[in-house]
Amino acid sequence: MKLYLYFSSTLALIVLSSCSLPGIPQKPQSNMNQVTQPQLRVVTLDENSKIAMGQTIYVPIYSHIYYENQKEVLYLSATLSIRNTDLSNPIIVTSVRYYDTEGKLIKHYLERPVELGSLASTDFVVARTDTTGGLGANFIVEWIAKKKVSEPVVEAVMISAASNQGISFVSPGRVIKSHNNK
């Protein structure tokens, strides 16, 4: 008899906890894997736009790396991150271009310049399955500012995980050209 009471109580608890009251909206469950990109404001630049400073930055990207020998390959996803470090002024990202190992342009990631507010960041992803860039792929990022600002941080994070092993590393951007108007 005790076992019957225990079983029926447990069953009733399960049934009641799975019900929802009518008229009370249920909270949507968040998806931990879903990332939303903030909206970036498109900016129109013309020849009269005043530019105080800017840079062209080279960022190495690794779509795959070898291990043990050149026949064993680990494919990686890459996230290019652009972070405005200025406390009060925006920057304008004018171009984000992705090149392959041979220096051939693969993709323009921006159709028009976008403004990145103070302390804001944005990112661009190369999927693990996208091997078009090859081992020597890179991004060229160009940005400008209408006022003197602190330089943004531009870097890439490569990551891969398989079964119980994972690898990740950061590839910092390098300034290859500076634009300073005094």
C-alpha positions in Angstrom: 0.0 0.0 0.0 2.8 2.4 0.8 4.4 1.7 -2.5 1.1 2.5 -4.3 0.8 5.8 -2.4 4.4 6.7 -3.2 3.9 5.9 -6.9 0.6 7.8 -7.3 2.0 10.8 -5.4 5.0 10.9 -7.6 2.9 10.6 -10.7 0.5 13.4 -9.6 3.5 15.7 -8.9 4.9 15.1 -12.4 1.6 15.7 -14.1 0.9 18.9 -12.1 4.4 20.3 -12.6 4.2 19.8 -16.4 1.0 21.9 -16.6 0.8 25.6 -17.1 -1.9 28.0 -16.0 -4.0 29.6 -18.8 -3.4 33.3 -19.3 0.1 33.3 -17.8 2.7 33.5 -20.6 5.6 31.2 -20.3 9.1 32.6 -20.4 10.9 31.7 -23.6 13.9 29.5 -23.0 17.2 31.1 -24.0 19.5 29.3 -26.3 23.0 29.4 -25.0 24.4 28.9 -28.5 22.5 31.7 -30.1 24.4 35.0 -30.4 22.8 38.2 -31.5 24.9 40.8 -33.3 24.2 44.4 -32.2 22.8 46.7 -34.9 25.6 48.9 -36.3 24.7 52.3 -37.7 25.6 52.7 -41.3 27.6 55.9 -42.0 27.8 57.9 -45.2 31.3 59.3 -45.8 32.1 61.9 -48.5 35.2 63.9 -49.5 34.2 66.6 -47.0 34.3 64.2 -44.0 36.9 65.3 -41.5 39.1 62.4 -40.5 41.4 62.8 -37.5 43.0 59.4 -37.5 42.6 55.8 -38.7 44.5 52.6 -39.4 44.7 49.6 -41.7 45.1 46.4 -39.6 46.3 42.9 -40.7 44.9 40.0 -38.7 46.2 36.4 -39.4 43.4 33.7 -39.5 44.0 30.0 -39.3 41.2 27.9 -40.9 43.2 24.8 -40.0 46.4 23.7 -38.3 48.5 20.6 -38.7 49.3 18.2 -35.9 51.7 15.3 -35.9 52.3 15.7 -39.6 51.0 17.6 -42.6 48.4 14.9 -43.2 46.6 15.3 -39.9 44.5 18.5 -39.9 42.4 20.2 -37.3 39.8 22.6 -38.7 39.1 25.8 -36.7 36.4 28.4 -36.6 37.6 32.0 -36.4 36.0 35.0 -34.9 37.3 38.4 -35.8 36.7 40.9 -33.0 36.8 44.7 -33.4 36.6 46.6 -30.1 36.4 50.3 -29.7 38.4 51.1 -26.6 37.7 54.8 -26.5 35.6 55.9 -23.5 33.6 58.6 -25.2 34.0 58.7 -29.0 32.9 56.4 -31.8 35.0 55.0 -34.6 34.0 54.1 -38.1 34.8 50.7 -39.5 35.2 51.4 -43.2 36.2 47.9 -44.5 36.5 44.3 -43.4 38.0 42.1 -46.1 38.9 38.4 -46.0 41.8 37.0 -48.1 43.1 33.5 -48.8 46.6 32.1 -48.5 47.6 33.4 -51.9 46.3 37.0 -51.1 43.2 36.6 -53.2 40.1 38.5 -51.9 37.5 36.0 -50.8 34.8 38.2 -49.2 33.9 41.8 -48.3 32.2 41.6 -44.9 30.9 45.2 -45.0 28.9 46.8 -47.8 29.1 50.3 -46.3 31.0 51.9 -43.4 29.5 51.4 -39.9 29.9 53.3 -36.7 31.1 51.5 -33.6 30.1 53.5 -30.5 32.4 54.1 -27.5 33.3 50.8 -25.8 31.2 48.9 -28.3 32.4 45.8 -30.2 31.4 43.8 -33.2 32.6 40.5 -34.7 32.7 38.6 -38.0 32.8 34.8 -38.1 34.5 32.3 -40.5 32.8 28.9 -39.9 34.9 25.8 -39.1 33.6 24.3 -42.4 34.8 27.3 -44.5 38.3 26.3 -45.6 38.5 28.7 -48.6 41.0 30.9 -46.8 43.5 28.1 -46.1 46.3 28.1 -43.6 47.5 31.6 -44.4 44.2 33.4 -44.6 43.9 37.0 -43.2 41.5 39.9 -42.6 42.3 43.5 -43.5 40.4 45.9 -41.3 40.2 49.6 -41.9 38.8 52.1 -39.5 38.8 55.9 -39.1 37.7 58.4 -36.5 36.5 62.0 -36.8 38.3 62.9 -33.5 41.4 61.6 -31.9 40.6 58.3 -30.1 42.3 55.5 -28.4 43.2 52.7 -30.9 40.7 49.8 -31.1 41.6 46.2 -30.3 41.4 44.1 -33.4 42.1 40.4 -33.0 40.9 36.9 -34.0 40.1 33.9 -31.8 40.4 30.5 -33.4 38.7 27.5 -31.7 37.9 23.9 -32.4 36.5 21.2 -30.2 36.2 17.5 -30.9 35.1 14.8 -28.5 36.8 15.7 -25.2 39.6 17.8 -26.7 39.7 21.4 -27.7 42.1 24.1 -28.8 41.8 27.8 -28.9 44.2 30.7 -29.4 44.2 34.4 -30.2 45.8 36.1 -33.2 46.4 39.8 -32.6 46.0 42.4 -35.4 49.0 44.4 -36.6 48.9 47.9 -37.8 50.3 48.0 -41.3 49.3 51.6 -42.1 48.3 54.7 -40.0 46.3 57.6 -41.1 46.9 60.7 -39.0 45.7 64.2 -39.8 47.2 66.9 -37.7 
